[in-house]
Amino acid sequence: MMKSLFSIFILKLIAITLCAGQTIEPSIANQYDRNWEIEAGIYRVMKNGKVGIVRANGEIIIPCDFNQVWNLDDKGFFRVLKAGKAGIYNINGQVIIPPEYDQVWAFKDDLAKVLKNGKLGYFNLQGAHIVPCEYQQIWSFENKRARVLRQGKIGYIDTNGNEIIPCEYQQIWAFEDDRARILKNGKVGYIDSIGNEVIPPMYTHIWAFEDGKAKALLDGQMLWIDTKGHPLDIPVPENIIEENTSSSTVEKGKKEFVIENESGHKTKIRILGGNIVISEQGNDTHIEIGANDDNWRRTVNRRFKGHYTGLEIGFNNYVSYDNSTNLPPDDAYMELNAGKSTSYAINAFQWSMGLNRRGNLGLVTGLGIEWNNYHLSGPNLLTKDEAGYLTYNISTRPLDKNKLVTTHLNIPLLLEFQIPTHHHRKAFYISAGAIGGMRINSYTRTIYDDSEEPHKQKRKGNYNIRQFRYGAMARMGYRAINLYSTYYFSSLFEASKGPELYPVSIGLSLYFDL
Amino acid sequence: MRNSTKIIIILVVAISLSFSTKAQEKENNETSRSLITIHEDHDKSVIKAAGIKLEVDNFSDTITKITVGTRRFEIIDDFDRARVRVVRVPREKFKGHWAGCDIGFNGYLNSDFSTNLAPEDRFMDLNGSKSVTFSINFLQYNIGLQRHKNNFGIVIGAGWTFYNYRTDQAYTFERDAATGKTIGVPVAEEKSVEKNKITNSFINIPLLFELQVPSSQPYHRFYISAGPYCGFKVGGHTKLVYKENGNRVKDKGNDDINLNPFQYGAMVRVGYRFINLYATYNFSTFYTNNRGPELYPFTVGLSLVQF
C-alpha cells in the first residue's frame, strides 16, 4: 500500500516537474539579458550581445557565444552564426557543422552544402565532412551524382565524395544513353557514366550521332566514326553545319531590367529601378513593392541633406551692448513685452552640400522670410525727429497694441553635423553658422483701446532700421521637432541714429521637407 | 481678440505638425522605405506594411498571424475547428515613456531652494494644494541606443502644459509703469478675495535619457528617465474672483506682467506599470530677468494615461 502510494507520489512529482519545465525559471532567465521562447520549453537567450539556446530548466543546448542562432528547422537543426561564420547544431547540442563556414545551406537529401574561402563542400547528417571544400561549384545531385568544378575543370562526384569522373575536363555535355561528349585540352571525345574515355579526346569536333555514326574533324580531316571511335570507310561530307550554344543573359544597367536564365532554374525580374522586385527561384516567389535595403548600415554613402526648411515660431527680443535685457535708462522707452514679441518665419528653400563620404556632415544654405514683432510695453509711439534720430511720443490715448514689425529675407550658411539613429534619414542633428538678412519691409502698428477713430494705425517707414543684418544661428532637432536661436552682431538701428540694441531670438521650428 | 489669435496659432502649430509628419512619410516613400513587402514561399506567405504584419503559414496547419503593434492575433485552422488567440509580442525596439497625460502640483522656489519668500514678495505666496498643473504630451520619438537590447535610449517629444499658480492673496499682479517690475497691488478692503491665480501654458520639449530594468523582462519594466527640457509660452492670464457687496465678481487680466516666455530646466520621470511619477525644476526664472521676484518654478506629479 505504502509502496504504491509512494510510486504515485513519484509519478506526480515527475509530471509536475515536466509541466514546470515548459516555462523558463526566473533564476535561469535572470542569468541572461533577454530571452525568447522559440519552441515549447526551448528558449533563445542573449547575454552581452551573444545568443545561445537553453532548455526551460537551464540545460544549455547551444552555449551563449554566437552572434545569431536561427529558429529550429523542421529537421531539428539550429543554424548558428559566429564572427560572420555559419555552422549547424542539432537539438541535442551536438556540433554537426562547426561555425567556420562562410555559408551553410539547409539539409537536402541528408546533405548540406557549405562554403569556405570561396570553395564548396558537403556535410552529411552525422556531421561527417564527406566532400572537402575544394570545389568552385557543385551542381545539385541527380541520380546520386553531382557535377563539380575544380580549378576550372569539370568532373562528377557521388554522394560519398568519391570523384567518379576526375576533374580534368574543360566541358562535359549532358549524358545521353550513358555517354557524354567531353572537351579536354581543346579536343572533343566521349566518356561513359563511370568515367571511361570511350572515344579518346583527339577530335577538333564531333557532330551528333545518327544511326550509330557521326561526322568528326581530326587534324583538319573530315571523317565518319562509329560509337566506339573507330573510323568508318564512308565518303566525307562537304557541308559543315555550325551549332549554336543556347544561353542568354540580358542586362541593361543596374536600375533597369535584369533577366537571367541559368539553365532554366532561376528567373529574376526587376522593374522600376528596384521599386518592384519579383524573383522566382524554383518553387519560391518573392515580390517586393517599393523595396530597398532594410539594413540602414548597408547604405553607408548616403547623400547629405540638411535641416533648414520649415516653419519657425519663436520669441524675439533685443539686448544692450552688455548682453542684458535691462536697457539703459535713455533707451528704456524701447522696453519690450517679452511674451508678446514673437517672430515667425517660413524657410522655403534649402541647398545642402555634403562634406564627407558618410553624408552626415555638410553645409546648408537656403532662403527664408522672417517677420519680427517688437511689442513695446510702454505707451511710446516711435517716430523720427528733424535730425533723423529715432525718438518717441507718449500716446495720449490708451493703447491696446503698439509694436514695431520688420520683415527680412534671410540667407543662412550653417555647418550641420548629424548623429544617425536606427532609421535611415532620421538623424538627430546640430548645426551652427552665420545668418544674413535684408530688410524688405518695416512698420509700426498701433491699436487704440478706446472708441475714437482711427482705431488702428499702421505707419510704414524705415525707423532707421539697418538695411542689412548679420548674426549667428544655432539649430538642433530630430524629425519634426527643431529648436533654433539667433543672435545678431549688427544692431537693430543704424549707429548713432537710434538706441544700440542687438536682436536675439529663440524658438521652435517645425521641419517639413519642401 | 488676443485669445483668438493664440488659438489660431495653436491650431496652425497642430496642423503643421501633422503635415510635417505626413511630409516625412512622403519623403521616406520616395527615397528609402519599403511600403509593402509580399514574400511568398511554398508553404508561407508574409505581407508586411508599416506597423502591420500578416503571415499565412500552410506548413502543418493553416495558421494566420496578424501582428498590429505589440498585439498578435493568431487564427489557427485545424481540420475541424478554428481558434483565435491574442498574444502579446515583445517589443523589438526601444520605446520610452513620455506621451500621455500628466497631472501634478506646481510651485516655485527662491534662489536658495526655499519656499519662504522675502517680505516684499509676500504677494506671490502660493496656496500649494490648489496650484495644479496639467499636461498633454502629444508627440514622442524614441531612439534606441543599443544594438542587441532595447532598454536604454533617448526620448524626444512635445507636450502642452498648463500651470496654475494660485496665490489667493489679496494682491493683484501689476506691472509698475515706472520701474517695469511686477509688484503686488493690495485689493480694496471691501472686496473679499476667493480666488487669485496666474495661469500660463507652455509647449515643452524634453530630451530624456531613459533606462529600463530589468532588460530580461519584456513587459513590466521599471524605468527612470532624466534630461533637460525647454518650453515656449503659448498663453497666460491672471484671474481674480472676489465678493463685493454679496456679488461674486470675476476679473480676468491679460496685461503684461513680465512672465518669462521661454523656460528651460531639468526633468526626472520614474515608473513601474501604472505608477508613474515625474518632477521638473526650472533653471529659468518665473519672471523675466530682474523684473519681478526671483522665483524658479517646479512641478511634481503623476503621469496618468500613457500612450
Interface residues (C-beta under 8 A of the other chain):
Chain A: A29 N30 Y32 D33 R34 N35 W36 M46 G49 D74 N283 D284 T285 H286 I287 E288 I289 G290 A291 N292 D293 D294 T299 G310 L311 I313 G314 F315 S324 T325 N326 A332 E335 N337 A338 G339 K340 S341 S377 G378 D400 T421 H422 H424 R425 F428 Y478 R479 A480 I481 L483 I506 G507 L508 L510 Y511 F512 D513 L514
Chain B: M1 I9 V13 S16 L17 F19 S20 T21 A23 Q24 K26 E27 N28 N29 T31 S32 R33 S34 L35 I36 T37 I38 H39 E40 D41 H42 F59 P90 K93 L139 Y141 I143 G144 R147 H148 K149 I154 I156 G157 A158 R175 A177 G180 I203 I205 P214 S215 S216 P218 C230 F232 K233 G236 D256 N258 L259 N260 P261 F262 T288 N289 N290
